[in-house]
Amino acid sequence: MLMLGGAGVTGLTGYFTRTAPTAVQFLAMGVVGLLCIFGSAYFDHRTEPRDETPS
């Protein structure tokens, strides 16, 4: 679900920048896509269970 949200946000970025030059649109979509990837990785890191006991 999180990945679908990121794809939706990236798609909306492309939609709202459709009148901009192609390079600007690609740059905006790339930045938003990377932010979504890092946000997903951060969320995954924060929700991963951790054992505090040594192995």
C-alpha positions as CSV (number, residue, x, y, z in Angstrom):
1,M,0.0,0.0,0.0
2,L,2.9,2.3,0.8
3,M,4.5,1.7,-2.6
4,L,1.2,2.4,-4.4
5,G,1.0,5.7,-2.5
6,G,4.5,6.6,-3.6
7,A,3.7,5.7,-7.2
8,G,0.5,7.8,-7.0
9,V,2.4,10.8,-5.6
10,T,5.0,10.5,-8.3
11,G,2.3,10.2,-11.0
12,L,0.6,13.3,-9.7
13,T,3.9,15.1,-9.8
14,G,4.2,14.2,-13.5
15,Y,0.6,15.2,-14.1
16,F,1.0,18.6,-12.5
17,T,4.2,19.3,-14.2
18,R,3.0,18.3,-17.7
19,T,3.2,21.8,-19.0
20,A,6.8,22.2,-17.9
21,P,9.7,21.4,-20.1
22,T,10.5,17.7,-20.2
23,A,13.7,18.0,-18.3
24,V,12.0,19.8,-15.5
25,Q,9.2,17.2,-15.4
26,F,11.8,14.3,-15.3
27,L,13.8,16.1,-12.6
28,A,10.7,16.7,-10.4
29,M,9.4,13.1,-10.8
30,G,12.9,11.8,-10.1
31,V,13.2,13.8,-6.9
32,V,9.7,12.9,-5.7
33,G,10.3,9.2,-6.6
34,L,13.6,9.2,-4.6
35,L,11.9,10.8,-1.6
36,C,9.2,8.1,-1.7
37,I,11.8,5.4,-1.9
38,F,13.7,6.8,1.1
39,G,10.5,7.4,3.0
40,S,9.5,3.8,2.4
41,A,12.9,2.5,3.6
42,Y,12.7,4.7,6.7
43,F,9.2,3.4,7.5
44,D,10.4,-0.2,7.0
45,H,13.4,0.5,9.2
46,R,11.3,2.0,12.0
47,T,8.7,-0.8,12.0
48,E,11.2,-3.7,11.9
49,P,11.2,-5.6,15.2
50,R,14.4,-5.5,17.1
51,D,15.8,-7.9,19.7
52,E,17.9,-6.3,22.4
53,T,19.3,-9.6,23.5
54,P,22.8,-10.5,22.2
55,S,23.1,-13.5,20.0
